[in-house]
Amino acid sequence: MMKSPYWIDGPAVISFSGGRSSAFMLHQIIRAHGGTLPDDAKVIFCNTGKERPETLDFVQECASRWGVHITWLEWRDKSVFCAAFEVVSHNSAARNGEPFSALVRKRRLLPNPATRFCTGEMKVKTIERYCKQVLDWSDWSNVVGLRADERHRVAKMRRRNDSGKDAWETVLPMAEAEVTKRTVSGFWQRQPFDLGLPNIKGSTPAGNCDLCFMKGFPTLMGLIRENPESADWWVEQEAALTDLVEKTSGAVFRCDRPAYGKMKQLSQDQGDFGFEADEGLPCMCTD
């Protein structure tokens, strides 16, 4: 009998972004293992403090309904705390961008499309440190919820595996199982609960980091138009870093589009903006 692509050989980390696709993957993995994950398969969710409240509630509900333990991690500045991460919970998780803000201050730099250290530090390296320091693993499988219709990202992950640069090997069961957006959408239509964020043609524009600079410009403008106050944290980060590094021209997350303050203003001055499928999101932030 052919082994299910969702059968995971440990030690393994199941990276849970808190989106519909990664939740679908987690459900299928639990099912493939007869309802209970093996002890050496750990589900990990990394919170940056900028995830939507609906995402945090969804992660908690998945754990409760499916009877699976999910470890919640947050990045910490090791010069201030005892370690470079902290295990938190749904109740204690940051909700106002505190880990993200602290990382920006420490690096004295805003992440941007070319230097996405936010994902690298708060997700990839945070998981790596937890595996090595707490679980005492030297190598493991990293199970990521990339679908078959995310061909570019899947190919990039497989090339990364071939490089042998990491302590882990990335496993992509959904790509192997030929799962697409349509598969995931159909699954959630049949479930008694769902992520409380709009599903736009199989994507969740408002999901993950709430106004991530990697989202498409029309998507950002549409989200800000719906909730102008959501831009305030991003405006504050650009202003604070401008002052911190004494930049006369202003610090921005992207130089190829207006700053967040300007986008907030434009979203109220101009007409409706549509949503688009996001491109270029890091794999760890995938839906």
N, C-alpha and C positions, 0 to 999 in steps of 0.2 A: 504493500500500500504506500502511495506517495505521501510524504510528510507534508502537512499543512504549512503554508508560508508563515502562518501565525504561531507556529510552534517555535518557542524561543529557547535556545540552549544558553544556560547561564555560564558564568556571571553576566548579567545584562542589565542595562538601564533602559527603561521604556520612557522616552522623553515625551512628556505630556504638555503641549502648549496651552491647553485649555480651549482649543477650538473644536469644531465639529469633526474634522477629519482625524485628528489625533485621538479624540474620544471614540470614534468609530473603530480605529485601530486597536485601542485598549480593550474595547468590548470583544473584538474578535480574538485577541490574544487570550483573554480570560476564558472565553468559550472553548478555544482550542486546547486549553489546559484543564478542561473539565470543571471550570468554575472557580478554581483556586490557583493563583500563581505560585510557582516554586519559590523557595526561600531566597534563591540567588537571582531573582528577577525583581528589580526595584523600580517602582513608578515614581518619577521625579517631576515636579512642577516648579519652575523658577519664576518668582514674582519680582518684577522690577519696580512695583509701586505705581506703574502707569497702566496696568491692566484694568479693563472695565470692571465695575462691580458685578456685572452679569457673568463675566468670565470666572471670577472668584467663586461665585455661587454655584456655577456649573461644575467646576472642579470638585467642590465639596459634595454636590449632589451625585456625581458619578461615583465617587468613593462610597457614599452611603448606600446608593441603590445597588451597586454591583459588589459590595462587600470587599473592596480592595483598599489596601493602605496606600496613600499617596503622600510622599515626603515633599513638603514645601520648603524651598530654600530661597534665601535672599543674600545678595552680595553685601559684604561689609568691608570697610576700610580697616585693614589689619593694624595700621598704626594707632587706631582708636579702640578697636575691639580685640578680643583675644584670638580671633581667627578671621579668615577672609570670607566667611559665610556664616549664616545662622539658620538653624532649623526653626521655622515658624509654623503657624497654623492659619486656618480660615479666620479665626478670631483676632490673631495678632499680626496678620500680614499687613504690610504698608499699603496705604491707599491714596497717598498724596505725593507719590513720586520720590519718597525719601532716599531709597537706595540709588536711584538714577541721579538725583541731584548731588548726592555725596560723591558719586563716581566722577561726575563732570567737574566738581570742585577739585578733586584729587588730581585729575589729569590736566586740569586747566585748559580744557579743550572740549568743544562740542563734537559729538560723533557726526559723521557725514557719510554719504554714499561710498566714498573711497576708504574711509576709516571707521568701520562700524564696530568700534570697541565696546559699545553697549551690549550687543549680543555676545561678543567674545568673552567679556568679563562677567556679566551678570547671568549668563546662561551656560555657555560652553565650559569656561574655566571653573565656574562655580560647581558644576556637576563633577568635573574632573577632580577638583580638590576634595569634594565630599567622598568620591569613590576611593581615592587614595588614602585619605586621612581617617575617615570613619569606617568605611567598609574594608579597608586594607586590601584593595584590589590593585594589581599591577597591570592588568589588561582585562578588557571586557567588550561585550557587544553593545552598541548604542542604537537602539531601535527608534527610528524616526518615521513620522507619518507623512511621507511624501507619496502622492498618488501617481498613477501611471500617466496621467495627463499633464504632469509637471516634468516633462521630459528633460528640459534644460537643467533643472535642479537635481534630478535623479542622476543624470550623466555627470554632473559636477561632483556629486557625492561619491560616485563610483570611482572617479579619477582620484579623489582624495584618498579613498581606500587603497588604491594601487600605489600611492606615494609612500605609504607606510609611515607617515609623519606622526600619527597619533597613537596613544596607548590603547585606543579602542578601534573596532571595525564597525562601521555604520551598516545597519541592516534595514532594508526597506521592504517590509512585507506587503504593504499596500501596492507598491509598484509591481512587485512580483505577482500579486494576485490580480493585476490589471484593473484595479479599482479607480474609478473616475469620480468627478464631482456629482454626476448623476447617481452613481451608486450610493454615495454618502448622503445625498439629499433624500433619496428614497428610504434609506435606513431611518433617518430621523423623523420622517413623516409617519413612520409606524411605531415610534416610541412614545411612552407615556410622559416623557419630559424632553426638554430641548434647551439649547443655549438661548437665552432671552435677548438675542440680537438679530436684526433683520438678515435674512438669507437672500442675497441678490444674485440670481443666476448661479447659485452654487458657491458663492463667495460671501464672506462676512466683512464688509468694508469697515465697520466700526470695531472689529475685533482686535485682539492682541493689544499691543501698545496703542493707546487710544487715538493719538494723532501722529503716529510714527512718520518721520520724514521720508521713509521709503514708500509711503502710499502715493498713488497718483495724485496729481494736482487737482483735477476735478473732484476726486473723492474727498480730499482734505477740505476743499472749499464747501462741498455739500455738507460734510459733517460739522464744520464750524458754523455754517449758516443755521443748521438745526439747533446747535447748542454753542453760542458764541463764547460762553464762559469756559468751555473746554480748552480753548486756546491759551488761557491765562498762564498755566504752568509753563508752557513752551515759550511764551513771551517773556516770562520771568527768567528762564534759563538763559535766553539770548542776552537779556539786559544785564543779568548778574555777571555773566562771563565777560561781557564787554567791559564792565567796570573792573573785574578782577585782573584782566590782562591788559587793561588800559588801551583797548582798541578804539581808535577814533572813528573807524568806518563801521563798527558794530560787528559782533560775533553772530553768526547764523549757522543753522544746521545745513542749509543748502544755499550755494551762491547762484544757482540757476533758476531760482524762483523767489518771490517776495518773502521777507521775514514773517514770522507768525503774527506779529502785531499788524502788519500791513494786510495779511490774508484775512485777519479778523475784520478789519475795516472794509476791505473789498467785498467780503461775504455779505455784509449788510447793505452795501451801496449798490450792488449789482443784482442781476436776476438769479433765477434758480440755476443750480449746478447739478449735473448728473453724477452718477457713480460709475467708476470703471474698475475692471479687474486689476488688482495690484500686480506689478511686475518687480522682480528684483529683490523681494523680501528674503532675508537670510533663512536658511532651512529651519533653524531653531525657533523661528517666529512664524512658521507656517501654520495655516489653519488646519 
